[in-house]
Amino acid sequence: MKSQVLLIPITLALLLIGCSDRNVESKSENPTKSSSVEQVIATDHWAGKWNGPEGTFLKIVGDEGVYEITIQNLDGARNFSGHAVGGDIQFDRNGVQESLHATTGRETGMKWLIDKSECLTVRVGEGYCRN
C-alpha cells in the first residue's frame, strides 16, 4: 500500500513534466523571421503629389523602394523610374543621375516655397512641397 501512495505523487509529477513545453525556443520568435521582417523604407512616405510654383509638380507612385516619378515643369510632364538609395530617391534624367531628397522650403532655394516645411528637392532651384 505504501508503494501505491508514493506512486501517485510521482505519477503526477511525471505527468506535469510531460505536459510542459520542453522546447523553450518554440515560444520565442525564430531569429531568421525577425531579421526578415519588412523594413519601412522612408522614401515610401513620399508617394503622392508635391507642388512647385506656377503649376509645376512632382508625382511619386510606388513603394518598397521602387518608384515611377512624374515631373511637370513649364515644358510639360516627363516620367522617370527611380529607386531608394539611403534616404533619397535616385533617377536618371537626360543621362544625369539625379537625387530627390527631403528639405524645407527654404532649402529648395525657391522664394515661392520658402514658408513650406515638408519639401523634396532635386537641386537648388528645383523643389516641390506638400500643401
C-alpha positions as CSV (number, residue, x, y, z in Angstrom):
1,M,0.0,0.0,0.0
2,K,2.9,2.4,0.8
3,S,4.3,1.9,-2.6
4,Q,1.0,2.8,-4.2
5,V,0.8,6.0,-2.1
6,L,4.2,7.0,-3.2
7,L,3.4,6.1,-6.8
8,I,0.6,8.8,-7.0
9,P,2.8,11.9,-6.4
10,I,5.5,10.5,-8.6
11,T,3.0,9.8,-11.4
12,L,1.5,13.4,-11.0
13,A,5.0,14.9,-11.2
14,L,5.8,13.0,-14.3
15,L,2.5,14.0,-15.9
16,L,3.2,17.6,-15.2
17,I,6.7,17.4,-16.6
18,G,5.5,15.6,-19.7
19,C,2.8,18.2,-20.4
20,S,5.1,21.2,-20.1
21,D,6.8,22.7,-23.2
22,R,10.2,21.2,-23.3
23,N,11.2,23.2,-26.3
24,V,11.8,26.7,-24.9
25,E,12.8,28.1,-28.3
26,S,9.3,27.4,-29.7
27,K,7.9,30.2,-27.6
28,S,10.4,32.8,-28.8
29,E,10.5,34.2,-32.3
30,N,12.6,32.5,-34.9
31,P,15.7,34.7,-35.3
32,T,15.5,34.2,-39.1
33,K,12.0,35.5,-39.2
34,S,12.6,38.5,-37.0
35,S,15.5,39.7,-39.2
36,S,13.4,39.3,-42.4
37,V,10.6,41.5,-41.1
38,E,9.8,44.1,-43.7
39,Q,11.7,47.3,-43.2
40,V,9.8,50.5,-43.7
41,I,11.6,52.5,-46.4
42,A,11.4,56.2,-45.5
43,T,11.0,57.3,-49.1
44,D,7.8,55.2,-49.4
45,H,6.1,58.0,-47.4
46,W,6.9,60.4,-50.2
47,A,4.3,58.8,-52.6
48,G,1.8,61.4,-53.8
49,K,1.8,64.8,-55.4
50,W,4.2,67.6,-54.4
51,N,3.6,71.1,-55.8
52,G,6.0,73.6,-57.2
53,P,5.4,77.2,-58.4
54,E,3.4,78.1,-61.5
55,G,1.7,74.8,-61.9
56,T,4.8,72.6,-61.7
57,F,4.6,69.4,-59.7
58,L,6.3,66.2,-58.8
59,K,4.3,63.0,-58.5
60,I,5.7,59.8,-57.0
61,V,4.0,56.4,-57.3
62,G,5.3,53.1,-55.9
63,D,6.6,51.5,-52.8
64,E,9.3,49.2,-51.4
65,G,11.9,51.5,-52.8
66,V,10.8,51.4,-56.5
67,Y,9.0,54.4,-57.9
68,E,7.6,56.0,-61.1
69,I,8.3,59.7,-61.0
70,T,6.4,62.3,-63.0
71,I,7.9,65.8,-63.1
72,Q,5.7,68.5,-64.6
73,N,7.7,71.7,-65.5
74,L,6.8,74.6,-67.8
75,D,7.7,72.4,-70.8
76,G,5.3,69.6,-69.9
77,A,5.3,66.3,-68.0
78,R,8.1,63.7,-68.1
79,N,8.3,60.3,-66.5
80,F,11.3,58.6,-64.8
81,S,12.0,55.4,-63.0
82,G,13.5,55.8,-59.6
83,H,14.7,53.8,-56.6
84,A,15.5,54.4,-53.0
85,V,19.2,54.8,-52.1
86,G,19.8,55.6,-48.5
87,G,17.3,58.4,-47.6
88,D,17.0,59.6,-51.2
89,I,15.3,58.6,-54.4
90,Q,17.7,58.4,-57.4
91,F,16.6,58.6,-61.0
92,D,18.3,59.2,-64.4
93,R,17.3,62.3,-66.3
94,N,18.9,63.1,-69.7
95,G,21.9,60.8,-68.8
96,V,22.4,62.6,-65.5
97,Q,22.0,60.8,-62.2
98,E,19.6,62.9,-60.1
99,S,18.5,62.5,-56.5
100,L,15.4,63.6,-54.7
101,H,16.0,64.4,-51.0
102,A,13.9,65.8,-48.2
103,T,14.3,69.5,-47.4
104,T,12.5,72.5,-46.1
105,G,11.0,75.2,-48.4
106,R,14.0,77.5,-47.6
107,E,16.4,74.7,-48.7
108,T,14.8,74.4,-52.1
109,G,16.2,77.9,-52.9
110,M,12.8,78.9,-54.3
111,K,11.1,82.0,-52.9
112,W,7.6,80.6,-53.7
113,L,8.3,77.7,-51.3
114,I,10.2,79.5,-48.5
115,D,7.4,79.1,-45.9
116,K,6.8,75.4,-46.5
117,S,8.3,72.8,-44.2
118,E,7.8,69.5,-46.0
119,C,9.6,69.5,-49.4
120,L,11.6,67.4,-51.8
121,T,14.4,68.9,-53.8
122,V,16.3,67.7,-56.8
123,R,18.8,70.6,-56.7
124,V,18.7,74.2,-55.5
125,G,16.1,75.9,-57.6
126,E,14.1,72.7,-58.3
127,G,11.9,71.8,-55.4
128,Y,8.4,70.7,-54.6
129,C,6.4,70.8,-51.4
130,R,3.3,69.3,-49.8
131,N,0.4,71.8,-49.3
